[in-house]
Amino acid sequence: MNMQNRITDVFRNQFGSQPLLFRSPGRVNIIGEHTDYNEGFVLPAAIDKYIYIAIAPRTDKEIHLYSQDFREGCVFSLDNALSPVAAGWPNYILGVVDQLQKKGCPLSGFNLVIDGDVPIGAGLSSSAAVECATAFALNHLFSLQLDRMEMVKLAQQAEHTFAGVRCGIMDQFASMFGKKGHAIKLDCRSLEYEYVPLDLKGYKIVLLNTNVKHNLASTEYNTRREQCEQGVAWVKEHHPEVKSLRDITLSMLEQLVLPKDELIYRRCKFIVEENLRLQLACEDLNRGDLIALGSKMFRTHEGLSKEYEVSCKELDFLVDAVKNNPAVPGARMMGGGFGGCTINLVREDAIEGLVDNLRHSYEDQTGLKLTYYIADIEDGSGLA
Ligand code: GAF
């Protein structure tokens, strides 16, 4: 049974009526990690894994939610102020409702079922996909006339306020603005963007899931953000025109941050280099030079692991294991870090063999199962 039929059945069983269906995709990021909240560039793309929402209006002010994954439902009222709840999954929906209320959008009650095939905690942005699908569905249901950019921004705010993660804008942007066959080169300062054709000529994007659940809210993500802000503050004392790491050069860091704190210097240096690397990687992609692009991905991984320190031994193991494989021009950890997936460029005819080999060595080494997905690049949020 396809996802549309499944979620419709669940909705009918729960609420006894016919719903409208919406979906928002997860994302990959080719290169440009932890650069979004530093006003830098990112290069994400929406993938063929989705969060689905089935929804119908109610005649009262109640919100009835049901999660197919958790086989669990809950009820809230729009007459009471919403706040985060202990059971994590409703927060991504409630956070969006709360943002819409704060914007003064006229909402009334609704029944909602959530389902999907974006693996949770795998670094593929299931949370952003829930937020975007919720925003998209409510926008449609209540004719709120919000454009995609407004929905991206309020979805990001929902993550800040109801999930406690001060995330950048990349994940929500990719989920809302994705385009089939293209990556999005996004300037996270101006929010200008261009679509870059992802012509991988005989190669595929393969995601290897460590099955180590990352927990972005686990202070480390927010700590990285604070460390970057500290570096900027030190440079700003001498260069008041500077607004973010985007405006800072390596020599400024050497002169003004290194003498104060070596750790903060390393964090900032990675971000400055990653931004430069992304620009070059886009040129590689335009020339169709996957070897050059891939070597930059490996370099990004090294930086994320040793300088930014957001990797983990399982991610490092998977990247090391493919490093000298001629069928894999590039690989790296992806997303916030501390678990989740590696993104790999793999020659199509080598995928099965690679995964078979890795499965055994990964399990021997870590005691964890290795799962994998071949990601096709698809459009962003819409009707399902
Ligand atoms: C997470 C965040 F949500 C993004 O905003 C981004 O910072 C990413 O980690 C790291 O590049 O996915």
Residues whose N, C-alpha, C, O or C-beta is under 5 A from the ligand:
A	BS01	GAF	G32 E33 H34 T35 D36 C167 G168 I169 M170 D171 G335 G336
